Amino acid sequence: MSSSTVDLRSGLYRDSVALMQISRTVADLPGVAAALIAMATPLNLELLPRLGFEPVPEARPDDLLVAVRADDEASLEAALARLDELFAAREVPAEAVDHPARTTRSALVRSAAPLVVVSVPGPSALLESMDALQAGADVMLFSDNVPVDQEVRLKEEAHRRGLLVMGPDCGTAIVGGVGLCFANVVRPGRVGIVAASGTGAQQVCALLDAAGIGLSAVLGTGGRDLSSTVGARSSLDALVMLDAHEGTDLIVMLSKPPPFEVAQRVEAAAAALSTPTVVGFLGRGRDDLTALTAKVLAALGRPPLASPEWPAPLPPHFRGGALRGLFSGGTLCDEAMVVASELLGPVMSNIPLDPSWVLGPGLTAPGHLMIDFGDDQLTQGRPHPMIDWTLRLERFAAEVADPSCGVLLVDVVLGHGSHPAPAGVLAPAVRTAVENGVAVVVTLVGTSGDPQGLESTALELQAAGASVHLSNADAAREAAGLAKGSA
């Protein structure tokens, strides 16, 4: 008989990335049917009934919610024991904390830390971020669902104080050689990146690392920064900061296409810097990330990069058919759609390039399609797909079972914060696809220093039958070419 528990733990806070990793670890334990370990925000409480748990009306947003359902009592007890171990491993020893700080500002006064990572529910992010700014610290705002007027207010305050707000919804940064949230291990160097895209920045990091180029910093700005409302406030400040940084000799600015007036403002600011700057606005009719990286190498006087790839032959009984892309990175999905649509025509999506290219109910379409599983609508109450492969593997199996699908395109993003062994979970699915005549192409975003192992991950996926590329644009071209050739 199944057993379950729903528990509230007050006074125990963990940031979103840590909770996503812990939740995934518990859910993967033998005998565990469902697990939700998260802060008790209204959104997470709404998810309880959907997962088969009883509601908890007395919960407060600062409570930690622990909901676990297992096949039997022994499995439940083992899961809770493992959960306690995971929490204990992340705790600061009591003797190391003398009268814990009660606010962000008091903690900063005590530590003099130059940067604060804010990862709290969106409605609480303004207070904590403003506290950090007023204490003289830069802010990396990981939280999403922050109202845009509050984002503008925070960025105006940061500009007034000569500080920087990275975010909201900023998932990638490298500052002082330290990767924050989802970040690759990069070699030190003299190229700085300002990016309104997390996975876009990671792709450029990976390509530069393969070319032997190191980085001085990666400053994320949040996906809305170049909108008309926000007006590139953080991007413009970040450009000025890197221009003044003695360790940066070249700046790269990248974003999805901004409104015309914002693009003009950013390009004019970049042209006025004393440090050479390469600006890349991704989209149809523009350079992809691999071409942008080639321009960076040319500006450095370096030869063009032959992007690493690990090819695999077509399945012995390749059945041909439509291209289906299953992505964890929104920018990688966007870029792949741009590349593929040039060869194939419309590619339907939940983040469509064209308003008429929207997926139908169940995220389905009869022809070519690509899904961003990192979209907010698909991450409610579950870890990010860079950590949790559940939804993508389910859809992967469904596409293999669909006779109209002939080619699958998948991204695998390595680095801190991502799944510790993605090849181990994807390779069996790849083998099944190839046995059924479906070609699999993988974009592998990572560096030689990433803990998962770039080369070993690529070789394991290649051995399973996937064609692997470090360049997402190259992977999309191969996948689209296979689909077009089989049409």
N, C-alpha and C positions, 0 to 999 in steps of 0.2 A: 504494500500500500504506500502511495506517495506521501511525503511529509514536506511541510513548508514552514517558513517563519518570515515574519515582517517585523523588523526591529528598528527603533530609533535610538541613535547614540548621540547625545548632546555633548557639546564641547569638543567634538572630534572633527576637524576639518582637513580635507585633502583637496589639492587642486584637480582640475578636470582631467588632465592627462594622466595623473597618477590613478585616479578613480577608474578611468577607462581601462587602463592596463590591469588593475586589480579585478575589475568586473569580468574582463575577458578570461583571466586566469582561473577564477572561480567557476565560470560557466563551462570551461573546458574540462573540469574535473570529472572523473568517472561517476556516473549516477546522477549528475546534476542536470535537471531539465530546463531551468531558467534561473537567471541571477541578475539582479539590478542593485548595484552598489553605487550610490550617487547622493549628492546633496538633495535635501527634501524640498526642492523648488516646486512651484505649482505645476510646471511642465512634467517633471519626473513623477509627481504624485498622480497626474492624469494617466500615466502609463501603467500604473499598478494593475487596474482592472483588465487592461488589454493583455497583460502577461499572466492573468489568472490569479492575482493576489487581491486580498481584501483591502479596501481603502483605509487610510490612516488620517482621519480628520484632525487629530490633535497635533499633527506635525507642523514644525516651523521651518522656514527656509535655511536656518543655520544648524538644523539637525542633519546628521548623517543617516541616510536611509539604507537599510540592509534587508533585501528581500531575496530569499533563496528557496527554490523548490527542487526536491530531489526524489529519486525513485523509492527510497526507503529511509528510515530513521538513521541507519548507520552512515549512509552517503551524506545525509544532511549534516550530521555531527562532524564528519570528516571535512566537509566543505567549510563549516564555520570555524573549525580548528585551523584550517589553512588560511582562512581570512584573517584570523587573529595573528597568525605568523606574519602575514604580509603587512598588516598595520604596524606590528611591533618592529619590523625591519626598517620602517621608514620614520620611526619616532626619534626625536632628539633626546638623548639621555637626560633624565631629570636634573642630574648634577651639573649639566652644561647650561641650564637656564636658571638665572637668578631673578626672580620676580618678572615673569614674562611680560613683554610689552602688550598693552591693551589696544593700541591703535597702530595703524601704519606709520603715522608720523612719529610716534614715540619710539617705534622700532628703528626708524631711520636715524633719529637723533642719537640713539644708542650705538648704532652700527656704522653710521656714515656711509652706507651702501649707495653707490651712484645710480643704481637702476633697480626698479621694482617690477616683478611680473605679477600682474593682476589677473586672477582667474576665479572670479566670483560670478554669481548670477547677474545677468545684464542689468537689472534694476538697481543693483548695489554697486555697480562698477564706477559710476560717477564719483561717489563719495570717496572710495578708496583711492582712485586715481588722482583726484584733486588733492587728497591728503598727501600723496607721494610728491606731486608737483610742488606743493607749497612747502615741502620739506627739502626741496632742491634736487629731487631725483628724477631721472628719465623714467618713462613707463612703457613696458610692453604689455598691452592690453589684449590678453588671450580671449576674454569673454566675448560672446556674441549677443545678439538681441539688445544692443545698446542703442537707444534712440539717436537718430542722426543729429538732432539739435544738441544733444549732450556731447556727441563726438566733436562737433564744431566748437563747443564751449571749452572742452578739454584742450583741443589743439590751439585755440587762441591763447589760453592760459600758458601752455607750454612755450609758444612762440614769444610771449611777453617776458618769460623768464629765461629764454635762451636754452630751453630743454626740448625734448622730443617725446611725442606720444606715438608709439608703434601700435596700430590697431584702431578700433576694436577688430576682433576676429583675426588677429595677427597670429599665425601659427608657426612662423619660422623667423629666426634671427640668429646672427652670430656676432657677438660683441666681446672684444678683448680676448678673442680666441676661444670663447665658450659658446657652444651651441645651445639655444634656448628652444624648448618645446620640440617641434619636429625639425631636426637639423642634421645635416650630414657632417662627417668628420672631414675637415678640409685642411690642407697644408697652409701654413702662414705665407702671406704674400702681400702684394701692393695693389690689388684690384679690389675696389669697394663696390657693393651692389646696393641699390635702392629699389625695392620691389613692392608693388601692390599685389603680388601673387606669391603664395608660399611655395607651391610645387613648381611654379615657373622659376623661382630663385633656385630651388633645389636642382632643377634640370641644368641650369647654367653652371651651378657649382660643380655638378658631376662632369660636365663637358670640359670645363676649365681644368679640373683636377686631372682628367685623362690627358690633357695637353701639358701637364706639368706646371700649371699656373696656380699660385696660391692667392688667398684672399685676406684683406685687411679687416673687412666687416661685411655683414649682410644686414641691412636695416629694412625690415618689413614695415609697411605703412597701413595695411588694412585694405580690403577690396573696394571700399567706398571712397578712399582718399581722393581719387581723381574724378569723382562725380562732380556735377555742377554745384551741388550744395556745399560740399566740403572744399572744393576748389584746390586740391593738391596741397593743402596746408602742410602736412607732415612730409610729403615728398620734397617740397621746396626747402623746408628746414633741413632735411636729411642731406640734400645735395650740398647745402652750404656747410654743414658739419664735416662731410667728407672732403670737401674742397680745402678746409682748414686743417685737415688731419695730415700730419707729416708722413705718416706711414702709407698714404694712398697716392698712387701715381696715375691711376685711371679709374674712372667712375662709370658704372653701367646702371642705367635707369630703365626698368622694364615694367610694363603694365598692359592690361587689355586696352583696347582703343578707348581713350577718353573723349568726352565732348570736344568739339573743335576749339572752343575758346580756352579750355583747360590745357589741351595739347599745345596750343600756341604759347601759353604762359610757361609751361614746363620746358619747352624747347628753347624759348628765349632765355630762361634762367640757366639752362645747361650751357648755352652758348656763351654766357657771360662769366662762367667760372674760369679760374686760372688752371684748373686740372682738366685735361682732356676727358670728354664724356661721350659715351655711346648711348643713344636713346633708342629704345625699341618698344613700339606700341604694337602688340600682336593683333592679328585679325586678317580677314580676307584682303588680298592684295598687298600684304605686308610681309616682312621677314618672319620666318618661324624662329624658334629659340635656337636651333642649330645654326641657322644663317646669322643670327645676331651674335652668337658666340664666335663665328668665323670673323665677323667684323672686329670683335674685341681682340682676337689674336692678330689680325692685320694691324690694328692700331698699336699693338705691342711689338710689331716687327717679327712676329712668329709665323711659321709656316701654317698652312691650313691643317685642320685636324681631320684625320681619317677616323671617324667615330667608331669605337670598338663595337663589334657585333659577333655573335655566336650563331651562325646559320644552322638550319636543320632542313632536311629534305621534306618535300611534300608528303603527306600521308600516302601509304601505298595505294589506297583506294579513295583518293581525294574526291569528294562528292560535289564540291563547288556550291556556290550559293551566296546569300547575302552576308555582308559584314556586320558583326555585332561587337561593339566596344564596351567594355566594363571597366570603369575608371574609379580610382580613389581621389584623383586630383582634378579639380575643376578646370584649371588652365591647361593641363595635359589633354583633357577631354575636348576642350575648345580647339586646341591646336590640331588634334587628330581629326576633328570634324572639318576644319578648314582645308587640311591636306586632302582628306578623303573626298570631300564634296567636289573638288576640282576634277576628280577622275570619275566619280560615281553619280554626281548630282545630289539631290536632297538626302541629307542624313538626319533622321528624326532623333529628338533628344528631349530630356527633361530640362536642359539648359540650351534651347535651340539657338542656332545662328540666325535663323529667320523665324519670325513669329508663326509662320504657317507650318513650320517643321516640328510641331509639338507632338510628343508621344500620346497615344490614346490611353484608355483605362488599363491599369496593370502595367504601365510603362512598356506597352507593346506597339509594334508596327509591322506591316507585312514585309517591308524591305530593309534597307540599311538603317541601323540605329546605333546610338551611343548613349550610355547612361553615366552620369556623375553620381556615384554612390556617396560622395562626400557632401552633397547638397543638404542644406539644413532639413529639408523635408524627410530625408532618409536617415538622418543621424539622431533623431529624437529618441532619447531613452536607450541608446546603444552606443558603444565605442565607435570612433572614427574608423572607416574601412581600411586605413593604413594599419590599424591594430587588429581589427576584427574582420575576418574574411567571410563570415557566415552568409550574409546576403549575396555577396558576389559569387560564392561557390554554388549557392542554390540557383542563382540565375545562370551561371555557367553550365550546370547540369541540364537546366531547362532548354538552353540554346542547343546543346548537343543533341537533345531529344527532338528538337524541331527540325524537320527535314529541309526547311527553307534556309537554314543557317549553314554557311560553308566556311566562314573564317571568323575566328574569335581574336580580338585585340584586347590585351589586358596590361595595365601598368602595375609595377611592383616598385614601391618606394622604400629604400633602405634608410638607415640613419637612426639617431636617437629618437625614441618615442614610437617608432614603427614596430611592427611584428618582429619578434626576435629571430624567427626562422621561416620566412614566407615561402621559400622553395619547398619546404616539407609539407605545407598544406596545399600548395598549388600543383606540384608535380603529379600527384595521383590523378587529379582532374584532367591535366594535360594528356596523360597517357590514355585515359578513357576517350577523350575527344579524338585523338589521333587514330585510335583503334576504330572509331566510328566514321573516319574519313573527313574530320573537321580539322583544318589547318589552324594552328595557334601561333600568334605573334605576340611577343612580350616586350614592353618598354621597361627596362631596368634602370631606375634612377638611383645612382649610388656612387660612392667614391671608394678608392682603394683602402681607406682607413675605416670604413664603416664596420660596426661590430658584427653584422650579419655575414660579411665576406662577399665582396662584389664578384670576384672570379668564381668562387665556389657556388654561389647562388646561380650565376649564369650557366655554369657547367651542369648543375643538377637539372635546371629547367631544359637545357639543350638536350640532355640525355633522355628526358621524358618525351622529347619530340617537338619542343617549341623553338621557334626562331627568335633569338633574343637580340635586342638593340639597346645601346646606351642612349641613342638619339630617339626621342619620341616621334619626331617628324619622319625619320627614316623608317621606323616601325610602322607608322600610319601609311606611308607610301607602299611598303611591301604588302601590308594587309589589303589596302585598297586595290593594288595591282592584282592580287590573287582573286579578289572578288570580281573585278572587272574582266579578268581573263577567263573566268569560269562562267560568265553570264551568257 
